[in-house]
């Protein structure tokens, strides 16, 4: 009996340990917290800004501030370039587009977003309440409904550092985001389309996108020269401080186009390879190769290959590029050369 009891205890310990290891591994390969809150959609974009602050010791360049955005900053105390840590965006294509979409009857794409950063919840709530035409309490979370440029914008403060928003016409979209915020620990969280391809995103990638490409749909006309049929695109950037020769830090970029068969992948690979060859030939013929060392590194690193039904393009971007962009005075003063124009919620 004692031996049997000991075996049962050992077996229980092994099972618990295996469950913990499995959960940790699943959690490691799950989409980031912000992305797991997003609803079903046709494209996803994620950005973690902490890495660029580490790469560049100087603060991020300020966004272009119009009077309304300046009012938003004064009332909420939130500055995107200083306080935003990460964000995830879901893009909803209109249902009427070829291939359909998750945007319902909307004539153009709709968006759902999750922001993580340093928030003053009380000031932000006051700002949203003043701008909202109505406030609904859903599962103990206030959802602010704001009319904006012919659309309905909804926002919810989910926690001390977490905000969700959506301009999808269906209120259940943001309600679902509220529900998912209550079970973030689940390693199986996140939209099905995103979970399907997130394993293709490079490990610890600070910037990535997963999108369905419909070459016959509006806004995708230029893609039809490369993609004759629909494709699923996975783009990611992996920061590796020792990736380049001479111990130069850089981002390793990868763009994967997943199509229905290997023949189509071979056709896409051939088109992209031919374009790169023509580009390099034209550059050589005019005798003006890239004089900037960082730009030359990018061009020299571009490679295209086929892996079964996937066409893969890879390249390396030195972090020196980002330092130059962030430290360039024109990037913070000239609206035509870089600052991001952010439109806040309009107060009534």
N, C-alpha and C positions, 0 to 999 in steps of 0.2 A: 504493500500500500504506500509506503514511504517513497519507494522508487517511482511508482506511478505518479504520485503527487508531484515529485520533483520534475519528472518529465513533462507534466502538464504545465508547470510553472515556466520551465525552459521554453516549451513550445509557445506559450502565451507571450513571453518576452520577445522571442524571435518574430512572431507575427506582428506585434506592435512595432518593433524596430523596422521591419520590412515596410509596414504601412507608412511610417514616418519618412523613411528614405524615399519611397515612391512619391509621397506627397511633396517632398522637397524638390525632387527632380521635375515633377509636373509643374510645380510653381515656378521653377527656374525657366522653363520653356513656355510659360504662359505669357500672353501679351502684358505690357505694363499696366499698372493700376488704372491710369486714365483711359486707356484703350478698352479695358474690360467693361467699362461703364457704357460704352457707345452702343447705339441700337444697330439693328441690321441695316446694312447700307451697301453701296456699290463701289465705294472707294474709301480708303482710310489713310490718313496722314498723321504722323507722330513726330514730335520734336522734344528733345530734352536739352535745355539750354545750359545746364551746369557744366558740360564739357567745354563749351566755348569760353566760358568764364575762366576755366582752368588754363586753357590754351593761351588766352589773352589776358594779361594782368590788368589792363585798362578796362574801365566799364564799357558795356555795350553802348553803341552810339544811340542817341535819343531818337525816338520816332518823331515824325513830323506832326506837330501839334496845331490843330486848328482851334478856334475859340471853344467849340463844344467839347473837344477832347481835353483841353486845359481845364474846363469846368469839371469834367469827370474826375481828373486827377485831384483837383482841389477838394472835391466833395468826398471822394473815397480814399485818397491817399495812396492809390495803387498806380505804380508806374511799370509798364510792361517790361521795359529794358532792365529794370532793377529787381522787380518782384516776381516775375513769371518764371517758374522753375521748369514746367513742362506743359504740353498741351497735346490733345488728340482730337482729330476732326473726322467726322463721318460725312461722306457726300452721298446724297440721295438723288439718283437720276430720275427724271420724270417717267411715269409708267408708260407714257405714250411713245417713248423712244424705242428704236429697234432693240429687241432683246429685253424690253421692259425695264423697270426700275422700282426702287422703294420709295420714290417721292410722291406717289399718289397722283392726283390730278393736276399738280402744280406744273405750269408750262416751262419752268426752268429748274435747274438743280436746287435742292434745299440742303441745309447744313445743320449738323448737330456737333456740339463741341464740349470738351471737358478741359478745365484749366486748373492747374495745381500751382500754388504760389503762396506768397506771404500776403494774407488778407486782413483787413480790418472789417470783420463781419458786420458789426453794427453800422458802420458808415456806409458800407456797400448796400446793406439792406435798406437803409434810409433812402439812398439814391434810387434804388430800384422801385421802392414803394412810391416815390414821388413821380417816377416816370410811368408806372403801370396804370392801365385802365382798370385792372382787377387783380386781386390776390387770392389764390386758392390754397387752402391747407390740405396737403395730400400726404398721408402717413407721417404727420407731424413735421412736414417740410413745406415751407411756403413757396409756391410757384407764382412768379410775377409775370403777368401777361402784358406785353408792351406792343402797341401798334407801331410799325416801323416801315415806311416806304411801301405801303400796300401789302405788307406781310405781317404775320403775327409772330412776334419774338417772345419766347418764354425762357425764363432763367430761374435757377434754384440754387441756393447756397446749401451744399450738402454737408459741409463740415468746416472746421476752422481754416482749412487750406484748400478747399475743393469746391468748384463751381461748375454747374452744368447749364447748358443753353441749347436751344434749338429753334429754328424758324420753320420747322415742318408743320404743316397744317393740322396734323393729328395730335391732340394733346397727350395721347397715350405714349407717344415717343419719349417725351421728357418724364412722364410718370414711370416708364420702364427704367429710365436711368436712375430715378430715385430708388426704385425697388432694388436694382442691382448694387447700389451703393451700400446696401445693408448686408451684402454677402460677398464683399471683395476678396475674402480669403480663399474663395473657391478657385482651384487651379484649372477648372474647366470653364471659367467665365469668358465672356467675350462673344461677339457675333460669329456665326458659323463660318462665313466666308473668310473672315480674318483668321480664325483658328486654323482653317485649312491651309493657309499659306504662311502663317507666322513662323513656322519651322524653317522656312526658306530665308527668313531675315537673318542677317549676320549676328552672331552672338554679341550682346551688349551694344547694339547699334543705337546711337543717340538720335539718328534721323532715319526714318523709313516711310515707305508708302506701299500700299497694296491696293490695286485698282483693276477694275474690269474695263477693257478697252473695246468699244463698239465703233469700228471705223465708219459705219454708215450713219451714225447718230450725229446730231449737231454738236459742235465744239470738237469733234474728232476727225473732221475732214482731212486734215494734214497727216493724220496717222495712217490713212489708207494706202499711202505709197509704200509703207513698210509692212503693215498688217492687212492682208486681204480679207481676213476673217477675224472674228472676235478673239481676244487674248486676255489672259490674266497676267498683270504686270506686278513684279515685286522689286522694289528699289530700296537699297539700304546702304548705309555708310558705317563702316567700323573703324573707330579711332585706334590707331596703333602707333605709339610713340617711336617704335623702332622698325617700322615697316619698310621704309625706304633705305637705299644705300646711304652710306656715310652718316648713319644714325639720325636721319632727318625725319621728324614726326610728320604724320599725314593721315588722311582719311582714305580708306580703301572702299571705293564705290563698286557696287554690284547691281546690275539691272537684269532681271530674268523675265523673259516673256514665255509664258506657258501656253501652248496651243494644243489643238486636238490631236495632232499626229507628228511624227518625226520628219515627214516630208515637208510639212509647212514650216517647221522649225529650221530645217535646212535652207529653205527659200529665204526666210527672214535673215538668217545668218549671212547668206550670200549677199543680200541687198546691203546690209550694214557694212560688211567687209568691203564691198565695192565702193560705197560712199567714202569710207575712210581712206581707201587707196587713192581715189580721185582727189580727195582733199589734200593728202600729203603730197601727191604729185603736183597739184596746182601750187602748193606752198613752195615746193622746191623750184618750180619753173620760174616763178617770179623772183626768186632769190631773196625771200624775206622770211626765213624760219623764225620761230619765236625767239626773241632776244631775251625775254625774261626767263630766268632759270626755272622758276616754278611752273610757268606755262609750258615750257619745253618738257618738264617732267610729266605733266599731265598728258600731253599729246603722245609722248613716247610710251607711256604706260597703257594706253588704250588697247584692249585686246577683245576679240570676239570669237566665241566657240559655240558648238552645239553639243548638248547633252540630252540624248533621246529626243523628247518632244519639247525641249526647252532651249531657247536661244539666250546666251549669256554674254553680256558686255561688262567688262571690268576696267577700272582705271584707278589711279591713285592721285589724290589732291594734297599737296603739301600744306601744312598748317600755315606756312608763310603767306599763302593767298589770303587766308582769313585775317591775319594780322594786318596786312596791307589794306584790306577793305575796312576793317574796324578802326584803323588809325588814320585813314584818309580824311582830311578836313572836309572835303566835298561831300562825303557821305553823310555828314550831319547837318549840312547847310543847304545843299541844293536839292530841291524836291524832285528834280529829274534824274538824280544819280544815286538814290539809295534809300533815304529814310522811309520807313513804312508809315503810311497814313492809316490811322486807326480811327474808326467812327464809333463813338460811344452811344449808349442808349440816350435818346432824346427825352429830356424832361418835358412834361406838359406844363 
